Structures are given as C-alpha cells and as structure tokens.
Amino acid sequence: MPRRHDAWLLEPQAAGAAETLQQLIDDLPEQIALLDQNCTILAVNRAWRQTVAEHGYQTLEPGCNYRDFCNAMAAEGYPPAVEARAGLNDICSGKRDSWELIYNGRDNWSRRDFRIAFHRMQVGEKRMISVTRLDVTELVELRRAREEVGQSIMETQGIERQRLARELHDSTAQSLVAVSLLLGRLKHQAGEESLALVNELEGLVGEAQQEIRSISYLAHPPALSDLGLLGAMKCLVGGFGRRTNLLATFDVVGDPVPLSPAAESTLYRIVQEGLSNVHRHAAATRVRVLLCFRSSMTHLIIADDGTGVSDRTLAELARTGVGIASMRARLSELGGRLSIRRLSPGIAVAVSLPEMHRVPPKLAA
C-alpha cells in the first residue's frame, strides 16, 4: 500500500493524537490545509475537502503543491493570488511567520469576501505551514456599516464644529471688536488713575480675541478631503502654531502609505483634539506631531513641553477625560490603541493603528 502524504501523522505513537486533532479541525468552519516546507499539501479538513469537491479544484487535494496552485492563479492575473504567492514565499523563506489577506472572490464567489491566512509552525523536527480560508462576508459588511455610521457621526460633528466656528467669528468675535473700540475711546477720556485699568482691559480683550481665533480655527480647519491626510495635518499644525504663538511642527517618518478613509479621519480628528488639549491645558511653548509609517503599524504621536501632570492625574485623565475618551472611542472601532506618557517636561499621546487599515497600492490608485 503506498505511503500517504499525511502518514507522518499516523505513526503508532501519534495515531491517537492525530485522530483527535483531525476530528477537531473537521468541525471548524474554516477551510484548513497543512503544508510541508515545500508547500505540498499533507492534510486537509472536511470544509477544505467539500470546497475542492464542489468546485473541482483537484490541484488542492493532498499530495498536490499549493504554491503551484497560487502560481497558476497568479498567471491568470488574479490579484489576490499574486499577493498570496508573495505571502507564501515570505513564509517559506522565513521572512515572516504569518500573513493574511481579506479579498473579494471571483466567479461564483464574486459577491463574497474571504480571509486567507498562512502561519509557519514547527512540529517536532518538521517545519509546517498552515493555510486557513474563511468566508467573512457578513463580518466585512458589518465593518463597512460600522465605518459608515462612524463616518456619518464624524461628518455631523464636523458640521457642528463649523457652525460653532461661524458663531464665534460672526457673533462673539465681533462683540469683542466693539468692546475694543469702546475701550479705545474711553482711553482718550480716562484720567491717569483709570488709564492702567483700561490698558489691562485691552490686554484681556486681546487675549480673548486670540483665544477665539485659535478655537475657531481648530473647530473648522482645512478640509481633509481637499488636501489629503498629510497636507491637511501639515496645514492644521502650522495654522495652530501661528494662531497660538506656539512652536508647532509636523513630521513624517517612514514611507507614507494610503490609509482607509475611516483611519485617516480618525487620525486627523485625534490631532485636532490633541492640539486643542495642548492649547487649553498644557501651558506649553512647543508641540510636535509625528506620523510614523512602520512595517505593520501606523503610529501618531502628539508631544508637548507643557507643565505635565502627576502619575495620579495622568491615570485619572486617561480614565475619565472627555477628550481622551473621545479618542479612545474612535480608535476602538478600528482596533487601534492609545497611550499617554509623561515626558520631562510635558506629556505625549501615542496612537497606533494596525496594518489592516492600509490601502493596497493597486486599490489606492
């Protein structure tokens, strides 16, 4: 009797464990295959076998080479297969231990979304690669719906911010201009004793006008859709510095990559909120915004040289602060995280978003 490709699982000392493992993976909804280090399919589960039988993929049966299947599909110009081939090559070469892709199917699956993942593992002295494929259409649709709701909320907030900015400019700011003019007239009529008081009032009015200009700008900054993420952030930080007399800088580290609209809006709004917090609470002289593009994460850092806070206050701020809570809420919907760290002097707000929110070049074009 010829030796089966998965016979290594059935050695006497491992037969019981292998049978139990096969039963377990057969009950999973994912299509699962186990490859050797040359990408030959050693074993598959029930879901994988059913898909092969239903769609006639004889080249995906045990004993066949999975990389050859990917190469054949890639040669037909199927983009997910091109990416899968590259990911599998990275796994085989040891460049990475895991890889995954969410993609839209074709032919009979053209309206379905799938998640495929490769993982490198060591089983005793043998190197193996697991392949899992799962229909995630419902999950993707839910995520899209959630992003649309989140985007709608942010657009509503943006409209309200614009309304606030107009009210500050058209009403409050104009009232302060009138007060300033009246103080100028009073200054010519005031005696020596009242002159100091009038000068002090003029100073306070000037500070209030500067405050309104800063708040109004932060409430209605340059449009993200018009300038893109990097351009909008640069204008936002630069305009903030001019209006608050703070030294404000914006820098980019790494090669910028396109992000999903939800991710760009979230990062932009966090910078907006972070600058507002620096202006209102930090008593800082400088603030730096840093956007970092790493291999698997996108990081945003907002750091100031202000008075800072104690560890106790920092913990309380992270737990109950309205601005921080808003940032965390935005990030939680994207699987991101936020941390606050003390500097000497000042504090830094650090944000991280996973690689999944990056847009592949061919889709970003």
CORVENTA-V343884 format. One line per field, one symbol per residue. ss: DSSP state (2 for helix, 1 for strand, 0 for the rest). psi: psi as a letter, one per 30 degrees, with the letter a starting at -180 (. if undefined). burial: I if it has 9 or more other ideal C-beta (glycine too) atoms within 8 Angstrom, else O. Layout:
ss->???
psi->???
burial->???
This chain:
ss->00000022220000222222222222000011111000011111022222222220022200001222222222200022222222222222200001111111002220001111111111100111111111102222222222222222222222222222222222222222222222222222200222222222222222222222222222200002222222222222222222220011111110000010222222222222222222222200011111111000111111110000002222222222022222222222000011111100001111111122210022220
psi->klklfgfffgkefgeeeeeeeeeefffkfkkkkklafggkkellaeeeeeeeeeghifgglkflkeeeeeeeeeffgjeeeeeeeeeeeeeefgelflklkklkalbfgfgkklkkkkkklkjbgkklkkkkkkjgeeeeeeeeeeeeeeeeeeeeeeeeeeeeeeeeefdeeeeeeeeeeeeeeeeffkleefeeeeeeeeeeeeeeeeeeeeeeeefiakkefefleeeeeeeeeeeeeeffgljklklkkljkkklleeeeeeeeeeeeeeeeeeeeffhlflkkkkjkjleflkkkkjklhafalleeeeeeefefkeeeeeeeeeeefggllklkkkailalkkkkkklffgkkkefff.
burial->OOOOIIOOIIOOOIIOOIOOIIOOIIOIOIIIIIIIIOIIIIIIIOIIIOIIOOOOIOOIIIOIIIIIIIIIIIOOOIOIIIIIIOIIOIIIOOOIOIIIIIIOIOOOOOOIIIIIIIIIOOOOOIIIIIIIIIOIIOOIOOOOOIIOOIIOOIOOIOOOIIOIIIIIIOOIIIOIIOIIOOIIOIIOOIOOOOIOOIIOIIOOIIOIIIOIIIIIIIIIIIOIOOIOIIIIIIIIIIIIIOIIOIOIIIOIOOOOOOIIOIIIIIIIIIIIIIIIIIIOOIOIOIIIIIIIIOOOIIIIIIIIIIOIOOOOOIOIIOOOIOIIIIIIOIIOIIOIOIOIOOIOOIIIIIIIIIOOIIIOOOOOO
